[in-house]
C-alpha cells in the first residue's frame, strides 16, 4: 500500500522547476516534461489540489482502493522530503480531474507529468503504478463485500461486479476450441462438454448483464470507470465466446455440410455477436470526453479492436448482400460504426507513446 513518510528524490534535468517556464500553469498541456512541484503552489492552488484529492477518494477510491485515505492526506502536510512520491501525487490529481467537468482539462497534463516523474523516480514501488493503471486492486484491501446481506437495500459494490465480469471474461478466453477436439465427440456437438461449457458461460454473462445495479448502467454513469469496465468486459467475453464457436462451426461445416445442427448454432452465434459489439460501441459513445482518460487503459483499446473486427465482418456480409439486408444510408450500418471505431483506435495509437516504451527501449529489446 502506498503510504506517506518515504523520502523521494527531486526530479533532475528537464523536470527541475523553473518559475519562468510554461509549467507554472498546471493547465498548460504543451509542456508535459516540466511539471510544477505541488509544494510550491499558492494557497488558492493548494485548496484546488485538496479538492481534487477529495474528488479522487470520493469518485475513484471505491472502485480501486489502492491508497489509505487518512495516511495519504496526512502525508501531503509533511515536509517535502517525506511526502508521497510526486508521480503518485500527479496520478491522484489526474484521475480526480477526469471525473470533474471543472478540472477535466487538467487531466492530460497531470497524467503526462506523472509519467515523467515516474521515470525519474526509477520506478520505486509497484503500488504507485498499480494505482495509476487502476487495473486489479489487491483483494485483501477489498472491504465492504460482507455488507451484501445487511438488508434489502444493500447492493454489491462496483468492485465486486468488476471481479465477476473479469472472471466471466477469463472463462470465455479459456473456453477455446482445443477442448472440443480433446474431449468432445463429433456426434455430440449440442451436448458435448465444450458446448455445455459454452452455454453456461453465455447464460452467466446474460444474467450478469440483466442484474447489474442501477449505478452501473451506462445511462446513469456513462463516464464512471466501473461502469465502463464492467460493460466492456461482459461484451468482450460474449464476442470472444461466440467468434471462437463460429470459427469452429465453420470448420466442422466444411467436413459435414449437410448437418443441420451446424446451421442452427451458427445462426444463434451470429445473433449474439452484433448486440455485444453494439454494447462496446455504446460504451465509447456514452463516455464522450471521458473516453480521453479511460482510453489509456489497454483493455479498452482491445475492446475497440474486437468490436471493429465484428463490424468489419458484418460489413463484408452487407456488401455481399447476405441475409437480404439492404445498405442504409451512404455508408451502411456497419461501415459507419466501423469508421467510428477506427477513429478511436487512431486516437489510441497517438496516445500509446505515453504509456509504451521509448524508441531507445525498443532498440534495446
N, C-alpha and C positions, 0 to 999 in steps of 0.2 A: 504494500500500500504506500502511495506517495504521501509523505508527511513533511512537515517543516522541520527546520533545525539542521539540515545538511548543507554545509558550505558548497558554493558553486562558483566556478571561475567567471570573471567578467570576460565577455567575448572580446577577441582581439581583431586587429586588422580592420577590415571594412565594416565590422559591426560596432566599432567604438563610437560612442555617442558624440555628435558634433552639433552644437546648437545652431550652426549656420546651414545645416543640411535640410532638405525637404522632409527628413524623417521626423522632425519635430512635430509635424502634423500627422497624427495617427491615421487620419482618413485618406492619406496620400498613398495610393496603391502603386505608384510608379517607382517607388524606392524600396523594394522588398528586402534588400540586404543592408539597410541602415536603420534597424529598429531602434525605437526610443526606449531607454531604460525606465520602466514604470516607477522607479523610486525617485525620479527627478521631476515628476509631473506636478502641476499646480493643485491647489485644493479642489478646484472645480473638476479637474480631470481625475483626481483621486476619488471624489464622490461618484463620478461616472464609472470608474473602474469597479468600485464596490457594488454599484448597481448591476453591472454585467456579471460579477461573481455571484450575486444573489440570483440572477436570471439563470445561471448555469445550474445551481443546485435546485432551483425550482422546476426547470423545464427538462433538464437532461439527466441529472443525477439519479432520478428514479429508474431510468432505463439502463443506465451504465454506472453502477455505484462503485466508481474507482477511487474516489477521494473521501477522506474523512472531513466532513464539513467544518467541525469545530477546530481541528488541527490545522486545516489549510487556511481558514480565515485568520486564525491567531498567528500563523506563520507569516502572513503578509504584514503584520505590525512589528515584526522583529527587525533587528539591524539588517542591512542589505546582504551581508555575507551569510546570514542564517535563514534567509527566505527560501521558499520553494524555487526550483530551477526556473530560469527565465523562460525557457521553451515551454514548460508546463503552464506558467502564468499566461503566456500568449495563447496556448491551446485552449485554456479555460475561457479566455475572453473571446476568442474566435468562435468557439462553439456557442457561447451565450449570445453573441451578436447575431448569429444566424437565426436565432429564434425570435428576434425583435425587429419590428418594422423600423424603429428609430435607429438601431445600430447595425442593421444588416449590411450597409455599405462598408462597415469596418471589418467584416468577416474575412474577406480576401486578404487585405494587407496584414491582418493579425496572423492569419494562417501562414503566409509566406515568411513572416518574421519568426514564427515558432519553428519552422523548418530550418531557418538559418541558425538560430540559437541551438537547436538540437545537434546540428553538425559540429558546431564549435564546442559544445559541451561533451564531445567524444562519446555520445550515446550512453550517458550514465543512467542506469536504472531502466529496466524494460517496462516498468509500470507506467512511466511517462508516455511511452509510445502506445501502450495499450489504451490509455485514456484518450490519446489523440485519434486513434482509429475507431474507437468505440465498437469493437467487434464483439468479443465474447468476454464479459466480465467474470471475475473469479466466482465460482459457485459458493464458497464459504461466505462471501460478502452479500449474497442474495438474502435479504431479510424481508419479512412480511409475508412469505409464502404460507406460513402456518395460520394466517388470518383468513383463509378462504372459507372456513366453516364457522365463522363467528357471527352468522346472521344471514338473513335473506338478502340484505343489501350489499354483502361483501362480494367483490368481483376479483377475479385473478389479476395479478399485477401484469403490466405490459411486458416485463422481463420474462415472466413465466410463459406468456403466449409466444414470445420470440423463441424461447427454448423449444417449445412444442413444434413451431414452424420449422426451425432448423433441424429438429430431429426427423420430421417427415421428409424434408429435403434430402437428408442423409440416406434415409431408407430408399427414396426414389433413385438416388445415384447408385446405391448398392444393388438395386434390382436390375441387373444387366442380363443380356441375352445368353451369356455363357451358362447361367443356371439352367436355362431351358435344355441346352444340349447335354449338360452333365446329368440332369435328374429326370426331366420330363420324357414322356413317351410321345412320339409324333401323333399317335392315335388319340391322345388325351389332351388336346390343346385347350378346350374350355375348362377342364377340371384338373389340369396338371399343377404341380407345386408353383411353377413360375407365375401362372395366370391367377392362381388363388392369392399369391402374394401381391400381384399387380392390382387386383380388385380391392384387396384390403387397404392398400396404400391410397388408392383413389377414393375409397369411402372415407378414410380418415381425413384426407385433405378437404373433401366436401363438407364433412361435419365441422372441421375446424373453421372453415370459411363462414359457414352459416351461424356458428355460435360465437363469433368474435364479439367482445364487449363494444358497446357503442362508441367509447372513446378511441377505439382503434379503427373506426370506419373512416374511409378516405374523405367522405363529405363532411365529417366532423373535425378531422385533424389531418388535412392534406399535406402539411409541412412537418409533421411530427416524425422523428426518426423511427420510433417504434412502429407506427402505422405503415411507414414506407417499407421497412424491412420485413414486416410480417406479410404484407400483401405480395412483395417481391418474392419471398421465399416460397409461399404456397403456390403461386403461379409458375415459378420456375420449376418446382417439383412436378407440377402437372404436365408442363411442357416436356420435360425430360422423360417422365414416365411414359407418355403416350408416343413421343417421337421414337423412343427406343423400341416400343412394342410394334409400331408401324413398320420400322425398318425390318424387324424380324418377320412380320407377317408378309411383307412384300417378298422377302426371300423364300418363305415357305410357299407362297402362291405360285412362284415360278416352278416349284417342284411338283405341286399338285394343283393346277389351275381350276379344276372342277370342284374343289372343296368349298361348299357354301359357307362354312363357319369362318373361313378366312375373310370373305367379303363382309360378313356381319361385324367382325371385330375391327376391320379396317374402317368401316363407316362409323362405328362407335368412337374409335380413337380420333378420327378427324373432327367429329362434332365436339370433342373436348378440347382440342388444340386451340382453335380460334378464340373462344371465350377467355382462356387463360392468357393468351397473348394480348387480347384487348385489356385484360386486367393490368398487365405490366405497362401498357401504353397509358392507361388511365393514371397510374402512379406518377409518371413523369409529367403528364399534362396537369394533374392536380397540384403537383408541387410548385409549379410556376417558377418564381425567382428562387425559391428554396432549393431547387434542384442544383443550383450552382454550388451549394455547400455539400449536399448529400452526394453529389456527383463524384467526390473524391474517394468514395468507397468503391474499391474494385468489384465488389459484389454486385453493385448496381450496373456497372458497365457490362458485366457478364449477362445480367438480366436483359439489358437492352440488346445485346448481341443475340441471345436466344430468341427474343421476340422478333428481331429483324429476320432471322433465318426462317421462321414460320411464315411471316408476311411475304418473304421472297418466294417461298414455295407456293403460297396461295396466289401470288401474282402470276406465276407461270401457269397455274391452272386456269386463272381468269383469261390469260392471253390465249390459251389453247381452247377455250370455250368449254371446259369441263363443267359438269353439273348444270349446264344450261344457264349459267349466271351471266347476265349482261354487265358490261362495264358501266359504272355510274360516274358521270362527270367526265372531265377531260383526262383524268389520271386513273380512274378506277378506285375501288375501295382500298385494296391492299397496297397499291402503289403509293397513294398519298400518305398512308401511315408508315410505309417503309421509308419514304423520304424524310419524314419527321424523325424517325429513329436514327437514320443515317446522319442527320444534322447533330443529333445528340451524341452519337459516337465520335463525330469530328470534334465536338466540344470536349469530350473525354480525352481525346488524343492530344489536344492542345494543352490540357492541364496535367497530362501524365508526367511531364518533365518535373513537376513539383514534388511528386511522390515516388519517382523512379530513380534508378542510379544515374549518375552523371556519365558523360561520354567517356571521360577518363576511366571511370569504373568499368564501363562496358569493355574498353580496350584491355584492361587488366584481366577481366573474366575471359 
